[in-house]
Amino acid sequence: MMEGLKESILGSPNIFGLVEKGRKRSLNFVTSHDGMTLIDLVSYSEKHNEVNGEENRDGHSADFSDNCGTEGVTDDPKILSLRFRNLRMFHCLLQLSNGIPMLLGGDEFGGTQQDNNNAYCHDSALTWMDWNLTEQNSVLLDFTRRMIAFRKQHAPFLFSEKSKYKWFNTSGEPEEFAPYVRTLHFEVTNPGWPDQAMRILINCFDKPVKFNQPEEIAWKVLIDTEKEPAEFVSPVGGIAWLEGFSVQVLRGDSIDG
């Protein structure tokens, strides 16, 4: 699973060929107009197309979704926290991937179709934009804006043909992508910025994981999808702890050797 995510982050060179040629060829998205919305992806485990009049037989049944503990609408603060943490992780990974990001309109503020994944036949509140959600889910909207701005600011460093990627396990050793692994840990460097490096840490386990970092580098946390609102501090002693279902982006501004 994580090796597949690696390929997507690199711009799908397994599909388009060499990494350098494929970085701008890939169109990346998590959800699209045909299927579930992003917030429905983390709020439902089964499709709910009953209102389509076909006894829920229409639409794709393999949605790869997870309701985070209960099906549909809830006021449970723990479930809501996990759902929105997953949403921030998805938005972050989309903007950190090589290629062209495609964002379904409404996903930036948590638009829902009540898990109807085949809603083409509706012209109703089910498919209309609910602009009230921009205030209700303003934290998610602000985070999405920040991730888009981050991508624009750092695109020359992260996504040029000269950008170099190295992959590690959580101990800082070369990654072997074992089937049981649910973390990604990689470093991006670019000769145009010889004194800088970025490290991206991804934890898809449901518990915190420790990621070892080179101690000779002073790392600053630029993005942490677990924080709400983000109050970033630098890892201490070459160790970065990452909560479950979260992403961190670290920048090292001084590199020895």
N, C-alpha and C positions, 0 to 999 in steps of 0.2 A: 504493500500500500504506500509506504513512505517513498519508495523508489519511484513510484508513479508520480507522486507529488513533486519529487525532485525534477523529473522530466518536465512537468508543467511549469515549474518555476523558471527553468532554463529556456522556456519558449518551445517546448516539445521537439527537441532535436531528433527524437526517435521517430517522429513523423516527417519533419521537414529537412532532415539531414544535419549537416554540421551546425554546431551551436552558433558560430559567428554568422551564418547565413539565415538561421532560423529565428533569430531573436525578434525580428520585426514581422515575421510571417504568421505568428500564432495569434488567434483571437481568443482571449481568455474570458470565461464567465463561470459563475456558480449557478445562477438561475437565468432563465430567459422568459420571453412572453409565452412560451409553450411549456407549461408545467407549473410547479409551485413557486410562490414567492419565497424570498430568503427567510423571512420571519416564520412562514409556514413550515419551512424545512426543519426548523428547530422547535416547532410547537406541535407537530403531528407526526405520528408514526405510520398512519394509514391515510390514503386518499379519502376525501369526502365529497363525492360528486353527485350526491342524491338529488340535489335540486336540478340536475340536468335532465331528469326524467327517464334515465336508462338504468335505474336500480343500481347505480354505482358501478356498472360494468364498463363504462367508457373511461378513457384516460389511461395513462401508463401506471401499472401497479408497482413497478420497481423505482420508487422515488428516492431511496437511500436516505431517508429522513429519520429523525429521532426527536421525540417529544420532550426529552430532558426530564421525564418523571411523571407527567400526566398528559392526557390527550386534550389538546385545545386550550381554550382560554382558562387562565388561572390567576389567582391573586397571591399565590404562594411566593414569598420573597426569594427563597432559595432557588426555586425553579426559574423565576424570572431573571435572577442574577446570572444563572448559568446560560439561559437562552441568549441574553444580550452579550455575555462574554463570547459565546460562539459566533454571534453576528459580527462582533468587532474582529474576531480572528479571521473570518471569511473576508471581510472588507480589507483587512491588512494584507492577507496573502494575495488577494487579487491585485492590489496596487504594487506589490513587491515582485510580481512575476514579469518575466520578459515577454514582450508581445504587446498587443493592443487590448486594454481592459474594456470589457463591456458590462455595464451595470444596468440591470432591469429598473426602469423608472418606478420609483416608490420604495425600492429596497433600501435607499439611503435613509429613510425615516420609518421603516417597519411597516410598509403597506401589506395588507393581507387580502387573500381571497377565501379565507376560512377553509383553507386546504382543498379548494377545488382546483385540480390540476388540468382541467379541460374546459375552461370558462369562456371559450370563444363564442358560445351561443348566448351570452348574457350582455345586455346593455342596461346595467343597474348598479346599485351601490356596491354590489359584489366586485365589480371590476373598475369602478370609478376611483379616481385619486381622492383619498381622504386627507385634505390638507390640514385638518385638525391634528393629525399625527405629527406634523412638524414641530408642534409645541409639546405634545404629549411625550414624544421620543426625541426631544431636542438634544440630549446627550449623544445619542446614536448619530443624529444628523451632523453634529459638530465633529464627532470622531471621523465620519466619512469625509467631511470637508478637509480635515487635517491630513488624512491619509492621501487624498488627491493632491494636496499642496506638497506633501512630503515627496511623492513620486515626481512631481514636476521639478522640485528643487534638486533632487538627487539623481535624476535620470541620466545625466552625462556620466556620473560615476558608476551607477549600477548596471546600466543597460547598453553601454557602448560595445563595439566589437573588441575593444581592448580590455574589457572587464574580465577578471579572472576569478573563478570560483573554486574553493577547496571545501571538501566535505569531511566532517568529523563526527565521532560519537560523543556522548555526554562527558566522557573522560578527556576529550581533546585529542584522541587518537583517530587515525583514518577510519571512516565509516565503512562497514561491510554490508549494510542494509539487510540484516537478518529479518526473517518474516515476522518475528514477534516485536520488532522495534516500532515504537510509535512516537519517535522524536526525530527531528531534523536539526542539524547544527552546521551552518556553513559560513564561510568567510568570503567576502568580496574585496578585491583590491583592484587598483587601476593605476598604471604607470603615470597617468596625468596628475595623480595625487599621491606621490611616493611616500608621504608621511602619514597616510590615513589608511584605515581599514574599517570595514563594517562586518559585524557578525549578526546573523539572524538565527534565533533560537525558537524552535517550534515544539510544543509539547501537546500531543494528542492523547496522553494518558489522562485519567480522571483524578490524579493526585500530583503534588509538586514534584519536580525533578531538578536535580543539581547539574549544572553545566559548568565544567572547568574551563577557565580562560587563561591565556598567557599572563603570568603575574607581572612581567616587565612592561606591560602596556596599561595605560590608564584608560579604562573604559567608561564611557558615559552612555546612559540609557536614553535613547531618542524616542522610542516607542515601547509601550508596555500595554498590551490589550487587556490585561487583568485590572489595571488601575482605572478608577472611575470616581472623580476626575483624575487625570494623570498627574501624579506627583513623583517625578522620576529621581532616583538616586543611583549613584554608580555602584556596581558590585564591589565587594570588599574582598581582598585577598585572592583575587583570581577566580572567585566562585560566583556564579549567577544562579539564583533560585527562580524557577519559573513555575507558576501555578498551572494546574491542569487546564487543557483546552485554551492555551494562551500562546502569544507570540511576543518576543522581545527583539528589538533592533538596537544593537550596541555600536558605538563608534569609538575607535581607538585613534587618538591623535598623535601619539608618539610611539614609534616602532623601532626597536633595537635590531640592527642587522637586517 
